[in-house]
Amino acid sequence: MGRKSSGQNKGEGALDKAKGKAKEATGALSGNEAKKSEGRSDQNKGTAKDKLGKAKDLLK
């Protein structure tokens, strides 16, 4: 598997953050703590991918 470009990392990061926010909101509305936690985890993963993409931009 090849390396991802900075744009791909940032795009995936934004998608993971949006997916995480939706999961967290669903968990909050339904009282499902596991789903809320999973949503927060997805948001953190998205933030990490976004930061990786920004770091790659700086190294260009």
N, C-alpha and C positions, 0 to 999 in steps of 0.2 A: 504494500500500500504506500503510495507516495505522500509527500508532505502537502499540507493544505496551505493555500495562500492566505494572506492576512484578511482578505475580503471574505473568504469562506469561513474563517474562524469567527469574524465579527458577525456574519450572517447567522451562523449556527448559534452563536452566543445570544443574539437577539431573539431567536426562535425559542431557545431553551428558557430564557427569562420570561417570555410571554406565556409559554406553556406552564411554567412554574407558578406564575401569578394566577392563572386560571385554576390550577389544581389547588393552590392554597385557598382561593376564594370558595371553591366547591367544598373543600374540607371544613372551612369555617362555617359555611351555611348549613352543612349537614351534621356538624359536630364530630367529624371524623378527624381525630388528631393525626392519624397515620398519613392521611391524604394531605393535610396541612404541612406536615413535616416533609413529605415527598416533594411538595411544591416548593418549599424553601430550598431544599437540596437542588432541585432543578434550576432555580434562580441563581444559586451560588455557582453551579456548573456553568451556566450561561455567562455570568460575570467573569469567570476565569477564562473562558474561551474568548470573550471580548477583549480582555486585557492581553491575552496572548497575541491576538490579531494586531492590537495597537503596538505592542512591543516589536512585532515583526516589521511594522511600518517604520518604526524608529531606526531599525537596523538596515533599512534599504539604502 
